[in-house]
């Protein structure tokens, strides 16, 4: 799709945690059309456009959902928070990004997110389940502590409703209460370490990652030793922070240790 600039109505602003808020925008359905996994840019001023993943699959109703991390110490973050709270309309540029759900693939999905990277995965999950409610999906969502999994109830609902869906929350700090629930498997530690400990073979999966470049490439390095197919891995990081080689030569340290 060709990127376009438009103005949308600010329909709702909701605090999900003290650090994350959700913004719901409304525009003309045909103008806000996007593929699941794409992002938009919000105009902060004439010189500043700030990218955010679109947190919902296109439903034809003109609704756009965003999950925004608030960093009080960062000037642009504070300005964005103030802007969305007082503005009746916002100027957007969309869609952007090639990290989108492949509509022709039926392979199992391995979705890996950190923090508000969940927003991109939410859109992908919504589209995938709408197309095939039985599709096998493993969602890994990492945060330092449990309270930062700001919409934990939502992947729990997906897991309860869809037999092929499994939710893997990952926290560096142990939660006060143990993880429980239908197809909910909790992990402790860094996300790359958790993947290395839990997975055996990802060669048959489509892999999507959303997070910082450091987090994404740490996970790529682990997955490369588990049969990762270079043509079936997707992340916006590959466009704005590329490395060479993208996928390391697979010497399979993990597999050798297991063998």
NORHURA-V471400 format. One line per field, one symbol per residue. ss: DSSP state (H for helix, E for strand, L for the rest). phi: phi as a letter, one per 30 degrees, with the letter a starting at -180 (. if undefined). burial: + if it has 9 or more other ideal C-beta (glycine too) atoms within 8 Angstrom, else -. A space follows every 50 residues. Layout:
ss=???
phi=???
burial=???
This chain:
ss=LLLEEEEEEEEEEEELLLLEEEEEEELLLLLLLLLLLLEEEEEEELLEEE EEELLLLLLLLLEEEEEEELLLLLHHHHHHHHHHHHLLEEEEEEEELLLL LLLLLLLEEEEEEEHHHHHHHHHHHHHHHHHLLLLLEEEEEEELLHHHLL LHHHHHHHHHHLLLEEEEEEELLLLLLLLLLLLELLEELLHHHHHHHHLL LLLLEEEEEELLHHHHHHHHHHHHLLLLLHHHEELLHHHHLLLLLLLLLL LLHHHHHHL
phi=.ddbcacbdddabbdcbdcbbccccbbdeddceaddjdbbbcdcadcbbc dbddcbddcicidbcbccdccedcedddddeddddcddbbcbbacbjcdb dddcccdecccbbbhdeedddedddedddddadcddbcccbcadbddddd bedddddddddbddcbccdbbdcdddcddakdhcbdbbkddddddddccc acdccdcbbbldeddddddedddddciededbbbadeddcbdbbddcddd chddddddd
burial=-----+-+-+--+--+---++++++++-+-++-+++++++++++-----+ ++++++++---+++++++++-----++++++-++-----++++++++-++ +------++++++++++++++++++++++-----+-+++++++-++-+++ ++--++-+++-+--+++++++---+---+-+-++++++++++-+++---- -+--+++++++---++++++++++++-+---+++++++--------+--- ---++----
